């Protein structure tokens, strides 16, 4: 199950980054859905990194 989630996350991130790069090269604005998905993926990345950092800190302090 975890593998499927990581694969989906990677594919979405790849799609968003390649679409944004293509639009920047063509000097076009990004569609709103592309910006929204990019912001959601960025939020997921930040939330996961903060929670993993907190888990590692608590594990280090506990023992």
One Martini backbone bead per residue (centre of mass of N, CA, C, O) as a GRO file, in nm:
protein
   63
    1UNK     BB    1   0.058   0.063  -0.021
    2UNK     BB    2   0.300   0.255   0.006
    3UNK     BB    3   0.398   0.228  -0.288
    4UNK     BB    4   0.148   0.356  -0.422
    5UNK     BB    5   0.173   0.633  -0.288
    6UNK     BB    6   0.459   0.703  -0.384
    7UNK     BB    7   0.401   0.678  -0.685
    8UNK     BB    8   0.177   0.892  -0.702
    9UNK     BB    9   0.341   1.126  -0.590
   10UNK     BB   10   0.565   1.118  -0.807
   11UNK     BB   11   0.385   1.161  -1.054
   12UNK     BB   12   0.260   1.430  -0.968
   13UNK     BB   13   0.525   1.586  -0.931
   14UNK     BB   14   0.627   1.547  -1.220
   15UNK     BB   15   0.389   1.683  -1.362
   16UNK     BB   16   0.408   1.961  -1.226
   17UNK     BB   17   0.705   2.032  -1.294
   18UNK     BB   18   0.685   1.997  -1.604
   19UNK     BB   19   0.451   2.197  -1.650
   20UNK     BB   20   0.589   2.449  -1.529
   21UNK     BB   21   0.837   2.448  -1.714
   22UNK     BB   22   0.686   2.466  -1.983
   23UNK     BB   23   0.536   2.734  -1.918
   24UNK     BB   24   0.790   2.906  -1.870
   25UNK     BB   25   0.917   2.863  -2.151
   26UNK     BB   26   0.636   2.974  -2.294
   27UNK     BB   27   0.517   3.213  -2.128
   28UNK     BB   28   0.294   3.088  -1.932
   29UNK     BB   29   0.042   3.034  -1.740
   30UNK     BB   30  -0.075   2.858  -1.491
   31UNK     BB   31  -0.294   2.653  -1.401
   32UNK     BB   32  -0.487   2.625  -1.123
   33UNK     BB   33  -0.461   2.315  -1.083
   34UNK     BB   34  -0.153   2.308  -1.081
   35UNK     BB   35  -0.118   2.491  -0.833
   36UNK     BB   36  -0.289   2.325  -0.636
   37UNK     BB   37  -0.131   2.058  -0.650
   38UNK     BB   38   0.140   2.181  -0.570
   39UNK     BB   39   0.048   2.283  -0.288
   40UNK     BB   40  -0.040   2.010  -0.175
   41UNK     BB   41   0.235   1.866  -0.208
   42UNK     BB   42   0.389   2.066  -0.034
   43UNK     BB   43   0.222   2.017   0.226
   44UNK     BB   44   0.282   1.718   0.249
   45UNK     BB   45   0.588   1.743   0.272
   46UNK     BB   46   0.595   1.920   0.525
   47UNK     BB   47   0.426   1.742   0.715
   48UNK     BB   48   0.607   1.492   0.696
   49UNK     BB   49   0.875   1.621   0.789
   50UNK     BB   50   0.776   1.722   1.066
   51UNK     BB   51   0.676   1.449   1.177
   52UNK     BB   52   0.948   1.299   1.148
   53UNK     BB   53   1.111   1.491   1.325
   54UNK     BB   54   0.938   1.454   1.580
   55UNK     BB   55   0.981   1.151   1.606
   56UNK     BB   56   1.291   1.160   1.627
   57UNK     BB   57   1.303   1.344   1.877
   58UNK     BB   58   1.137   1.164   2.069
   59UNK     BB   59   1.317   0.913   2.042
   60UNK     BB   60   1.577   1.051   2.148
   61UNK     BB   61   1.457   1.145   2.430
   62UNK     BB   62   1.348   0.855   2.528
   63UNK     BB   63   1.633   0.664   2.450
   0.00000   0.00000   0.00000
